[in-house]
Amino acid sequence: MKKLIIYCIAFLFSGILYAQEEQQDIKKDTTKLKEIIVLGRRKLNNYRQEKTLSSIDNFLEKANKVTMIKRGNYAWEPSLNNMNSERLTVTIDGMQIFGACTDKMDPITSYVDVSNLEKVHVGSGQQGTENGHGVGGGIDLQLPASKYYESGLKTSVDLGYETNGNYKTAGLDLEYSGNKFYITTDGIYRKSDNYNAGGDKEILYSQFEKYNISLQTGFKLSEKESFDANVIYDRATDVGYPALPMDVSLAEALITSLTYNYANDSTFISSLESKLYFNTITHIMDDSKRPDVPIRMDMPGWSDTFGFYNKAKFNLKKHNMLINVNGFYNRSLAEMTMYPNDPNQPAMFMYTWPDIRTLYSGIYAKDEYSLDESKTLSASLRFGYHQNQIAKEEGLESLQIFYPNIDDTKSRFLASFSTDYIYKKDHYDMSFGLGYGERAPSVSEGYGFFLFNSFDNFDYIGNPTLENEKAIEVNIKTNYHVNKLHIGIESSYFHIMDYIIGNIDNNISSMTIGANGVKVYKALSYATIFDVYLNSSYSLSKSLSVNGTVGYNYGKGHDNENLPLIKPFSYLAEMSYNKEKFNAALQLEGNGNQSKYSSFYGEDETPAYAVVNLNLGNVFIINQNKLVLKYGLENILDTNYSTYADWNNISRQGRNFYINLSLINF
Ligand SMILES: [Cu+2]
C-alpha cells in the first residue's frame, strides 16, 4: 500500500524532472549531446536547489544516467549507463589520472573538490571519447578558465554544517585578476564522524577527513597567447569504508599541469591548446581499527601518470572541427603484505599490481556540419595505440603460473567511431546517434593478482590475454516544449562484445581467508545494456513548478544471466518555488524493488525505498557582498534504506539537517 501511494505521488508530480535545468544550473544543451554540471563558486545563484558545499559525488549523482556506487560515505564510484570505472574515461580537464587502489576505494572524483572545478562534462557512450577510449562514456572534470577580468582581489568564504555525522566543512578562496595576470588559490576542509542510518543506527567506520588546496595562475604573452599553470593537492586521512574489510589511512594526490593557449577568431585555426601534465597518487589501506580480522595486512598502492594533449579547433564554412592528439604514460604498482597471527610464521609478500606500465597515444577528430539552421550532422573518430608492460619480473613469473605463454608486453590498437544527427525546432528537438567503441582491459582486469572483492567474496585474478571489449551503441533523445509543459525522453542501447567479467575457476584456491573461491577475468561473448529516462516538468505559475523523472534500466549477458549493478526502476519528483532571493523545493526520490538482481555475480534483492527531502535557500546582498544561505532537511522521515548501488547493503544516511553558508565578495 505504501508503495502504491508513493508511485501515485510520483505520477501525480509526473511531468517528471529536469526541465528546470537551466534554472538549476545543470544545463543540458542537446546540440552538444553532453550534460554539463556547473560547480563554479562565483556562479552561485539561488536557483540551485541543493547544497552549495556538496561533494562532487553529490553533484554527479544529480545527472541523468549517473549513479554513484557507495562503499561508505566518501569516494563514491561513478557509474554511467550502468557501467563503472573500467568502462568509462574519467579525466581532469583532459588529463588522464588513475586511482592507486586495487579495491576501487579511490575513484578519480575523490581527488578533486568543488573548489577546484568549474564544471563537469558528462558524455554518454561514444560521445564521451574526446579524452580516451571507453564503452560507457566519459566524465571530464573541468578546471576554471583563465580569469583576466581586471577585477582585483576577491575573496569568498564557505562554511557548512550537517547534524548527521557532525559533518563540518570550511573553505576559503582568494582570487586576484588583472589585465595580463591572474592568480587564484583556494582550500577546503571536510570532516565527518560516523553517520547514522535511519532509526539512529550508527554506521561504524563511515568517518572521513580531508583537505584540498589548489593554485591556478596565468599570464598573457600577447592578446592571442597565454599560459596557465595549475596545481591541486588533495589529502584524505582516516577514511572508513563500512562495506569493506579495510579502511584507508592515507589517500593523497598531487595533480599538476601547464597549458599554452592560442585563440584567434579570424584565422583558419580558431584555437589551440597544448597541455603537459603530471600526477601522482599514494594510497595506503589500513585494518588497524578493525577489531577482528583473520590476518593483518598492509596494502599500499601508487599510481603516477605523465601526459600531454594538443587540441586544435577549426572553422571552415559550415564545419566545426576539433582535433585532439594525446598521450600518457602510467605506472601502477600495488603490494600486499600479510602478517600471520602467529609471530613465528614469516610475513607473506606479493605484488597485487606488478608495476604495470601503460603507454597510450592516440588521435581524436570531430566534425560538426550544419546542414541548415535546424539540422546538424556530426561524426567523431578516435584511434589509439595502447601498450601494457609488466615491469616486475616477480609479477610476470607469478602470472605465468596461470598463463605460461605470456610476454611482459602486450600491445593493442583501439578504435572508436560515432555519428549523430540533430534536428532542432522551437518546440521540438531530437537526436539520433550510432556508435562503435573499444577499450583495453584495466590494470586489475589484465594483471590483478588475488584482489579480494568483498561484494561477491571472491579473490580475482587478472587475465593478460583478454581481447579488447567492443560495443555497438544506439541512442535517441527527444524533447517537446508546449506552453508550460516540457517532456523529454532519452534512451541508449549497448550491445557489448567480449564483455569482461569475473568467472569462477575451481582449480585455484583463494588467498584471502574466508573467501568463497577465485574468479578469473574472462569475457562473455556478448552482453546487452539498455536504459531509458523520461523527464518532464510543468510550470504552475511564474515561480511554482513541478518536475520529475522516471528511469528504467536493463542488463543481461549472452547466457541470459542478469548483469550486476544494473539500476532498478527509479523515480524523482520535485515541487519547487523560486524567487530571486528565496527558493524552496520538496523532493521525493526512490527506487522500485530490484527484481532483476544478479545472484550469479553476488547480488541480493534490494527492496524498494523512497525518501523525502526539503531544500531551502536565501540570497542576501550586503554592500559589495553576496551571502548565499542553503539549508534543509534530508531524509525527513528517517527511512532506513539501502539502494542497489550500496556495496554490501550498507544503509544510507538517516535524517539530516544541513546548513551551508557562502559569502562572496564581488
Ligand atoms: Cu584501497
Residues whose N, C-alpha, C, O or C-beta is under 5 A from the ligand:
A	BS01	CU	C101 T102 D103 M105 M285
